[in-house]
Amino acid sequence: MSDNKVFVSSKIVEISEYKTYLELVNRVCFYDEPNFNGTMLPHDDTAEEKAKTLKNMPVVAKYTTDVMGKPTFKGHEVSIDKNGEVVFGTTPIGVHTDVWIAEDQVEVTDGTTKTLPCLFAKQRIWSRNKNAVAAIQRLYSENNLHNSWEISVSQYVFENGVKRLTDYA
């Protein structure tokens, strides 16, 4: 199967402020249950190794303001260039510094809450990105700070309407 990209939603669970950066702790995703996009990552003996591919990867964003002029973010700003390459209209604002898997309570697609293994990441957002920092602080204070991440998928199985990723980074 050819490489493709999957986007999975996540939730910011903690934020700390330092002189030169904000530190975010982010529950990136849960394992062993399909998400709202019908995609599932299995928690198996390769999950931690695959999770580590996120470490040292950039945190990117597209800063904008909302209709009220408040700082916020846009989406992935994905387009295809004239050569057929995927292009993102985002800029680096930080870096993922650590990743780990731990159990957490999550709401799954049927509305129930389950305790599942989850991927967590620690991110440093550089303070020099003043607009991004302002957007993060505002959205977090309103309990509306979310992010998503990109998975490069090289193999998956599609069964019963669920895309189970078997090889990815």
Secondary structure as GFF3:
##gff-version 3
##sequence-region A 1 169
A	DSSP	beta_strand	4	9	.	.	.	ID=ss1
A	DSSP	beta_strand	11	17	.	.	.	ID=ss2
A	DSSP	beta_strand	21	30	.	.	.	ID=ss3
A	DSSP	beta_strand	39	40	.	.	.	ID=ss4
A	DSSP	alpha_helix	47	51	.	.	.	ID=ss5
A	DSSP	three_ten_helix	52	54	.	.	.	ID=ss6
A	DSSP	beta_strand	58	61	.	.	.	ID=ss7
A	DSSP	beta_strand	63	65	.	.	.	ID=ss8
A	DSSP	beta_strand	71	73	.	.	.	ID=ss9
A	DSSP	beta_strand	78	80	.	.	.	ID=ss10
A	DSSP	beta_strand	86	88	.	.	.	ID=ss11
A	DSSP	beta_strand	91	107	.	.	.	ID=ss12
A	DSSP	beta_strand	113	126	.	.	.	ID=ss13
A	DSSP	alpha_helix	130	141	.	.	.	ID=ss14
A	DSSP	beta_strand	148	159	.	.	.	ID=ss15
A	DSSP	beta_strand	162	168	.	.	.	ID=ss16
###
